[in-house]
Amino acid sequence: MKTSAIFSISFAILAAAAPSKRTTPKTIGGASEMCSPDQTLSCCNPSSEDYSAGLISAIVGPVLANSCVGVGANVVSVLTNVAPESLCGSTEVSCCTGNKNSGLIVVDAQCSSL
């Protein structure tokens, strides 16, 4: 009996201490909400080659190597229910510093993956 009580308490402590997984947003709107007010949703290409897939590439051209293309608030509102993979292809969906209201392309600085 004591063993099962100790096991239960130990399991509860381990479960509480385990890091929680961030859930990947299922829509552009959900991804945008994960960005802070001073960040904009962006498609980032960490590779050394240009990337030409996803809606963002069809709209503005390839995502250049080691760069990000920010998505303005007007585009997020139109594509709010679209999956992030549809917008960014296999590039990383990130939150980057930038002005959300500046249109489609946002000059990005520091970014963090979602």
N, C-alpha and C positions, 0 to 999 in steps of 0.2 A: 504494500500500500504506500509506504514512504517512497519507494523507488518510483512509482508512477506519479506521485505528486511532485517529486524532484524533477522528473523528466518533463512533466507538463510545464512547470515553472521555467525550466531551462529553455524549452522550446519557445515559450512566449517571449522570453528575453532575447533570444536569437532572432526571432521574427521581427521584433520591434527594432533591433539594431541593424537589420539588413538594409542596405541602401535601396531606396525605391527607384523603380525604373520610370523614366520619363516616357510617357506615351507619345507616339508619333501622331501628329495631327492628321486627320483623315480628309480635311478640306483646306483650300487656300484661306478661307475665312478663319478657320481654327488655327492654322499656322500663323496667320497675321496677328491673332489675339495673343499668341505666346511672345510676341515681340513687345518690348517696352515702348512707351510713347515716343522716345527719341530714336527708335530704330525702325527700319523698314524691312519687309520681307524681301529676300533676295535669293537668286539662284547663283551658287558659287561653284566654280570649276577649279579644284585644287591640283589638277594634273598639268603636265607641261605641254599639252596639245589642246587646240581649240575644240569646242564641243558644239555640234549642230543638231540638236534634237530637242523635242519639247516645244510647247507653244511659244515660250520666250524666244527661242532661236528663230522660229517662223516670223515673229513680230519684229525683232530688232537685229537679227543675224546671230552668228555664233557667239557663244559665251567664250571669251578669250581665255587662254591658258592663265592660270593663277590669278583669276579675277572674278568679280561678282557683278551681276546685273540686278539692280534693285527694281522692285515692282511698286509703282505708285498706287496710292489709295483708290484712284479711279479704276484701275485695272483689277485690284483686289475686290472691289465692290461688284464688278461685272462677273468675275470668275469665282466668287465666294464659295460656291458649292463644288468646284472642280477639285480633283485630287492633286496634291502638290507634285506628284510624279508627272502628271499631264503638263503642268506648267514648266517644270524644270528638267524633265527627262531624268537622266541618272546623275545629274549634277546635285550638289548638296543644297538642301533648302536651309537657309540661314536667316538670322536677324542681324542686320548691319546698321551702323550709325548712318543716318541720312534723313532727309526730309521726305516724309510720306506723301506730301501734297505737291511735289515738284513735277509730276508727270510720270511717264513710263520709266525712263532711265534715271536712276539715282546714282550719284557718285558715292561709292561705298568706301568706308575706311575699315574700322574694326568690325569683325563679324564673329558670330558664334553659331554653330550648327544647332539645329533643333533636335 
